Amino acid sequence: MATHLKRGATAEETEAAAANVRDTVTGILAKIGNEGDAAVRHYSETFDKYSPKSFRLSEAEIQACVDSLDEQTVTDIKFAQTQIRKFAEAQKASMQDIEIETIPGVRLGHKNIPIENVGCYIPGGRYPMVASAHMSVLTARVAGCKRVIACTPPTNGEAHPATIAAMHFAGADEIYILGGVQAVAAMALGTETIAPVDMLVGPGNAYVAEAKRQLYGRVGIDLLAGPTEILVIADDTADGEMVATDLLGQAEHGPTSPAVLLTTSQRVADETVVEIERQLGILATADVAGAAWRNHGEIILCENDAEMLREADALASEHVEVLTENPRWWLDNMTNYGALFLGKETNVAYGDKVIGTNHTLPTSKAARYTGGLWVGKFIKTCTYQTCTEDASRIIGEYGSRLCAIENFAGHQEQCDLRVRRYGNA
């Protein structure tokens, strides 16, 4: 039976914090919906101390950001975007339009149609999330979306040059220095100066996630991304230094980020605890990572791989690192995860920044029913149908009787009309 050597925060504690967030977001959305640009400016001044003449960057301002970067930074951004573009293009190629004949004269099909207007939120604040520009803007572009706009908060009262460059290289049509709830609200609801979008994508803090939740339905969203999660699955072939490094490497995202070790080895569990304490003494982001580990870190000791598999699928974590003797066994058998990182040679940071898979992934056990952001999220698969006259008569006869079972007289008449019209064909 699995034994919890260390537990994180309870569901009740997490829910109490979420209630305040919900109320705050509701008020902000209502004000922006009613007052437009004036409310957006008010909240930007209030939360970010930022109130430029225009939140949208001009072409000259974008180019100035690009020009301020050293050559290596530009090369690195473009390398990462090349990897992400390659994988997104391969994914898109797997999505085929189809048309089949089910019975003589009946043809059914589907078309894959890109969403026209997409708004991408690129988080900032303590960490300017340059990579999020690749994951959202670039992927939407590969999907074929006609208009892709992007918002990111100011960093120390200014545009963050590397983030702006990444947005620009990825293909953003409009770039706004605007953060938080006011950014996603402006994109979703539209204002006097920002035309509304059809879909919102991108991670953010608890307030951004809640805003997306409340706006869903008015616009589409990719998913509800909560605090970043990592699950490390380790057997006795793993070592505490690597486990601790990878746990803390994700815990630094924020003080509420869960970091969980699932292991069959008491030695690995013990080494990890010692290593975490050692590394927190030297890690530059120890204030955040340490709080996350103390309040949301877990260690679960299991008897065997089968028990670890059950626990892992129940956790349905966002990022799952597999540090075991046979990593691909987990690929064959695990079903609930945002992304798998198989073997000691890879890690979550690769996926977050450069390797090519998308880093916007399901959290809070949403991996039980959805994957992460990918090119297919920006594409609607829409069906169509066509019939010959003979086929319409045959389908109409079946349809008429089936509509009668459900007492849908109007539906039945749609069928009967075709039967009468084409019955002598």
N, C-alpha and C positions, 0 to 999 in steps of 0.2 A: 504493500500500500504506500502511495506517495506521501512523503513527510515534508511539511513546510518548515525549513530551518530558519527562514526569515519571511515575514509577510509585509505587504504594502498597505496603502490606505484602503479603507472599506468603501463599499458602494455608497453607503449613507453619507460619508464624508464628502465624497466626490459630488453627489447630487446637491448637497447643501451649497457648495460653491457655485454650481451651475445655475441655481435659481436666481441669484443676483445678476448673473450675466444676462439671462433671458430678459429680465425687466429692463435693464439698461439698453439693450439692443432694440427692444420694441419701441422705446421712446425715440431713439435716434432715427430709426427707419421712418417713423411717422413724421418727424420734423422735416427730414429730407424729402419725403414724398410730397409734403405740403409746400415747402419753401424752396426746394431746388438748390441752385447754386449758393444762395445766401446761407442756407443751413450747412452745406458742404464746407464753405469757408469758415463758418463759426466753429465747426468741430475740428477742422484742421488747425485753426488757431488755438483751440482749447487743448487738444491732445498732443499736437506735434509742434506747437508754437511756430507755425509755418503758414504764411499768407502772401504768396507771390501775386504778381499782376495776373498771371495765367498759370493754372496748374499744368497745362499741356506744354511740353517742351517743343520748341521750334526745331527745325532741321539744323540750324546753326548751333543751338545748344546741345543737341544730340551729338553733332560732329565734334564739338569741343570736348565732350566727355570721352569720346573715342580717342581723340588726339592726345588727351592727357595721360593715356595708359602707355606703359612701356611695351616694347615689342613682344616680350615673353608672355605677358598677361594676355595680349590679343591672341597670340598663337595658342595658348592653353585653352582659352574660351572657344576658339574655333575648332580645336581638336575635340573637345568634349561635344560640341554641337555636331561634328561629323559622325561621332559614334551614335549619338541619339537619333540623328536623321537616318542613318543606315538601318537601325533596328525598326524605327517607325515606318520607313518605306517598305521593309520586308513584311511588317504586320499588315500594312494597307494592301499589299499585293495578295495577301491571303484572303481578303474580303472580295468575293466575286459577285457580280450581278448574275441572277439566274432567271431562266424561263423554261418551263416544262409543260408538256401536254399531258394532263391527267386522264382524260378520256378524249376520244376524237372530238375536236372542235373546242375544247376548253383549254385555254392556256393561262397559266398562273406564273407570276414572277415576282422578284423583288429587285429594287434598285437601291444602291448605297449612295445617299445624298448628303454632302457635307452641310453642317449647320452654317448659316450665313454670317451671323454676328456673334463673336465670342469675346468675353472679357476675362482677362487673366490677372489674378492678383499675385504679386511677387512680394513675399514678406521682407521686412527690413528690421529696423530696431537694433537690438544688440548684434544680431548677425545679418548682414546684408546677404540675402539668399540668391546669389548670382545664378546658381544652378536651376532655380525654379523657373527662370526665364526660358531656359532650354526646354524644360519638361512641359511647359504649357504653351508658350507662344510658338515654338518650333514645331511641336507635335500638331497643333492646330493648322499650321501652315502646310505640313505634309498631308494632312487630311483633306485640304482643299477649301478651307473656310475662306469666305470672301473678305471679311473684315475682322481683324484681330487687334484688339486694343489691350493695353496693359497699364496697370497702376502699381506703384511701389512707394512706400513712405520715404520722407526725407531722412537722411543720415546727418545728424548734427546740423540740421537746417539747410542741407543742400542735397542735390541729386548725387547718388553714389555712382561714380563713373563706370565701374566694371559692370554693375547691374544694368545701367543704361546701354552700355555697349552690347551686352548679351541680348537685351530686348531688341536692339536695332539689328544685330546680326541675325537674330532668329526670324525677323520679318514683321515686327509690330508696326501696324499702320498709324497708331496714335499712342504716345507715351505720356503718362500723367504722373507727376510727383504728388501722390495722394495716398494716404494710408488708412488702415483700419476699416471700421464699419462704414465710414463716410465714403470710402473708395468703392466697396462692393455695392453699396446702396446707389451711388451715382451711376455706376455701370448698369445695374439691373433696372433701376427706375427711370433713368435718364434725367437730365437737367436741361436748362436753357443752352448749355454749351457742350454737353456730352450726350450723344445719341444713345438710346438704350441698346443693350445686347440681348441675345436670345439665350445665352448660356454663360454661367460663371464657373471658372475653374481656378484651382490653386489653393495651397495650404495657407494657414494663418493662425493667429492666436485663438483663444476661446471665444472672443467677441466676433472675430471674422467667421469662425465656424458656425456660431449661433445665427449670425446675420444670413449666411447662406441657407441655413435650415429654415429660417422664417421667410426667406424670399423664394424658396423652392415652390414651384407651381407657377409663380409669375414668370420665372425663368427656369431653365434647366440648371443642374449643377453636376459636377463630376462625382463628388462624394463628400461626406461630412468628416473632415480630417480633424481628429482630436490631438492630444499630445502625442508626440513621437514615441513609439514602442519598440523595444528590442527583446527578443527571446533568443538566448544562446542554448543550443542543445549540445551537450558535451558528454563523451564517455571517457574511459580511463586513458585514452590516447591524447587527450587534450592537456593543456597546462594552464595554471592559474594566471600567469602574466597575460597571455593572449585573451583569455576569457574576460579578465578585469578590464583590459584595454578596450575591448569591443563593447562591453557594457557601458563603461563611462563615456565612450565616444558617442553614444547616442543619448545618454543621460544628460549630457551638456546642453541639449536642445532647450530644456526648460525644467524648472523645479518640480513639475508634475509629470515628467516623462517616466513611464514604467520601464524598468530594466530587470529582466528575469533570467535566472540560470536554472536550467532543467538538466539534471545530471544523474548518472548511475554511480558516480565516483565520490566517495566521501573525501578522498584526497583532493580532487579538483575543487570541491566545495570549500574545503578549508584553505587551500592555496588562494582561491579567489578572494575570500574575505581579507586575508593578509595583504594581498596585492592591491586591492581596492583602497585600503587604508594608506598604503605606501604611495600609490599614485595620486591620491587626493592631496598628498603633501606637496606635490610638485606640479600638478596640472594647473595650467593658467585659468581654466574655467571651473576650478574645483568648487567655487561658491555655488554655482548652479548644479553641476553634476553631483556634488555631495548632498545637496538638499533632495534631489531626485532619488538618489540611492537610499538615503535614510528613510524617506517617507513613502517611496513607491517601489523600492527594490525588493526582489524576492529570490529565494533559493529553494528549489524543490528537489528533494532526493528521491529517486525512483529505483525500483528493484531491477528493471530490465528495459530493453528498447521498446517492447510492446506497451509498457506502462508509460514511458516517456511519450510515445506516440499518442496515446489517449489524452494525456495532459496537454500536449502541444496543440492538438486539434480543438480541445476545449478552450484553450487560451485564445486561439485564432489571432495570433499576433501580427502586427504590421510587418516587421522585419524579423526573419528567422534565420539565424546563422547556425549551420550544422558543422560542428567540430567533432566528427566521429570517424571511426575506422572506415565506414562504408557510407559516405554522404549520399550517394545516389539512391540508396534504399529509401531515404526520406522523400526524395522526389517521386518515387514509385508509390509510396504509401500514404504520405501526408496529404490532407485535403483542404485544411483551413489555414491560409497564410496570405499575406499581402505579396511578399516576395521572398524567395529562398536564396540563400547564399551558401553554396555547397562547397565545403572543404576549407582547410586552413589558409589556402592561398587567396581566397577572396574575402570580402567583408562588406559591411553596410555602407561605409564611406565610398567605396567604389560605385555602388549603385546610386548613392546620393548625388555624386558629383560628375562622373565621367564615363562609366563603362558602357552605357547605352540604353539600359532599361530605365523605365520612368520611376521617379522617386515619390510621386504623389500616390499614396497607397491607403487602403482602408485601415482604420483604427477602431478601437472600442468594440472588438469582435465582429465588425462588419465583414471581415474576411470570410465569415460563414456563408455570405450570399453575394459578394461582389469582389471583383478584382480591382486593380488600381486604374489610374488614368492611363489611357493609351490612345492610339490614333482612332480606334473604333468608337471611343466616347464622343468624338466630334462628328460622327457620321450617323445619320438616321437610316435604318433599313426599312424601306417602305414598300408595301406590296401593291400589286395591281392584278387585274384579271380581264380576260376577254373571251367571248363566246361566239361561235357561229350560230345561225338561226336554229339548226337541228339540235345543237348542244344546248342552247337556251331552253328549248322545249323540254328536253330530258331533265335538265337541272331544275327547271320550273315546276315540273310535276312532283319531284321529290321535295322541293322547297315548299310548295303549297301545302302538302300534307304535314310537313314538319312545323310550319307556322301555325297550322290549325291545332296541333297538339298544345301549343303554348298560348292559344287564344289571341294571336296577333293578327287581327283581320286586315289591317293595312299592309302588313308585310305579305300576307297571303295574296292580296290583290296584286301586289307587284309581280309575284310569280305567275298568277293566273292570267294577267294581261299578256305576258310573253307567251304562255302556252296557247292562248287564243290567237295571238298574232302569227305565231310561227308553227302552229299545229298542222297546217296544211303545206308546210314548206317541202 
